[in-house]
Amino acid sequence: NVTGVQTCALPISLGISLLLCFITIPFIYKFSFKSKRIDAFHPIFKFIQGQIKILGMKMPKLYVIDKAEPIAFSFSHISPRIFISVGLTELLNKKELESVLLHELGHIKQRSSYFKFTNMIIKIFSPVSNFYRFHEELSHEEKKADDFAIEIQKTNRYLHSTKVKIRRYFK
């Protein structure tokens, strides 16, 4: 029965595609941005290592991206990774950079990259997604990551000043 095979083939191929994306996307980012792994002697590594011990989380792999644009992002699936650009490290002071790193740890702790990626796939393949407000849920994930950083730093001062500096940079 051809229809039965097609009915089974679509979910199986979609599942395989998702699995391949979860495996390959972090590697694509790693190599396409000319990133370099941060070693154990770097202050960023030491800061994250200290937070990880307190939070009881798995140590993510840390990368610095050779890019002047101030960006940071993370992946929480398979092997957690945090990417920080050189431009971000030059733009922010120590406490502001720590707020960004804590924000990214918040995403990893919440497994936000799973959520973002799943929403992106649903948006592409589901006609129902046009009636659903995914951007509101993504904003909620960003707010939760911000709240995580604020809770640990006991102030929103550094996260706020970081956002101001990044907005100014992009204007």
N, C-alpha and C positions, 0 to 999 in steps of 0.2 A: 504494500500500500504506500504510494508515493506521498500522499498527504500526511500520513503518520510519521514517515521519515522526516519530512520537512518540519513538522511540528516539534519533533525531538531535536532536530539539527539546530534550530535557531537558539533555544536556551543553552544547549551545549556549546555552540560556537561563541555565544555571548559570554558564557562563564569562562571559557578558555581565554578569550580576549581580555577579560577583566583580570584574570590571574597573570597573564603576560604583562599587562600594564602595571600592576602592582610591583612586579619584579623589575621591569625595565625602566620605568619612569625615573626612579632615583638615580640609576646609573647614567641615563641620558643627561639629567641635570648635572651630575657630577662631572661629566666630561665636556659637555657643551659650554659650561660656564668657566672652564679652565680653573677648576677649584683645586685647592691644596688642603690636605688633611692637617688639622691642627694637632700638634704634638702635646704630650703630657706636661711639658714645661711651660707652655703658653698660659698666660693669665686667664684667658677665656676657658681653657680646659680645666684649670684648677677651680675656677668659680663654679662651672657646671658640675664637676666632680663633687664638690662640697654640697651643692644643692641636691644632687642625686642621692647622696648618702642620707640626708635629712628626710627626703621624700620617699625613699625606698623604691626608686625607679631604676630601670636599666639605663646604663650609660649610653647616650646616643653618640654616633660618630659625628665629629664636628669638622666643618669645612669652611675655609675662607675663599671667597670668590674674587677673582682678579677683575673687579668691575668698580668704576667710580660711583655709579648710581647706588644710593643707599637702599639696600634691600636685605630682607631676611625671610626665610621660609623654612619649613620643616616637613618631614615625612614621618609618620608614626608606624607605618606598616613594615613588616618583615624585620628590618634592622633600623631602628630610629636614627634619623639624621637631622642635623641643623646646619643650614647654610647662612653665612653672614658675609656681606660684601666688604671689601676694603674701604669703599666709600662710607659705609655705615660706621666702621670703626674710627674713621678720621673725623666724621661729623659729630659724633656723640661723645660726651664725657663718660667716665667709668660707670657711674650709677645709671645713666640713661641706657648705656649698652647692656648693663645687667638687666634692666627692665625689659628690653627686647628679648634677651636670652630667656628670661623667665616666662615671657609671653609665649615664646616658641615651645618651652617645656610644658606650658599649659596645654598647647595644642597636642603635644605628644601624649601627655597624661590622659587627655580626653579622647585621643585617637581621632582628632578632627580631620586628618587627611583622608581617612576612610570615608567620613561623612561627606566631605567636599567632593571627592572623586565619585562616590555613589550618586550624589545629586547631579553632577555633571552628566553621568551616563544616563540617568533617568530622564533628564531634560532633553537629551539627544534622541532617545528611543521611545519616549512615551508621549502620546498626544495629550494625556491628562496633565502633563507638566505645565502646559500653557495656562492652566487654571490655578496653579499652585504657586505660592510665593517663596521660591527657594532662596532668593536674596535675603529675605528676612531671617531665615534660619541660619544662613551663613553669617549674617551680622551678629546673630545671637552667639554663634561659635566664637567670633572675634571678641565679643563682650566677655564671654566666659574666660577666654585666654587673658584678656586684660585684667579681669577680676583676680585671676590666679596670681599674676605678677604683683598687683596692688596688695593682695593679702600677704604675700611673702615680704615685700618691701615695706609694708605697713604705711604706705603713702601712695597717692596717685601723682605726686609731684614729678617724678622722673619720667613716668610714662607720658604724662601730659607734655612736658618740655620736649620729649622725643618726637611726639606727633607734630608739635609746632615746628621744630627744625626740619622735619621731613617735608611738611607742607610747603615751607619756605623754599626748600631745595627744588621742588617740582614746579614752583611758580615761575 
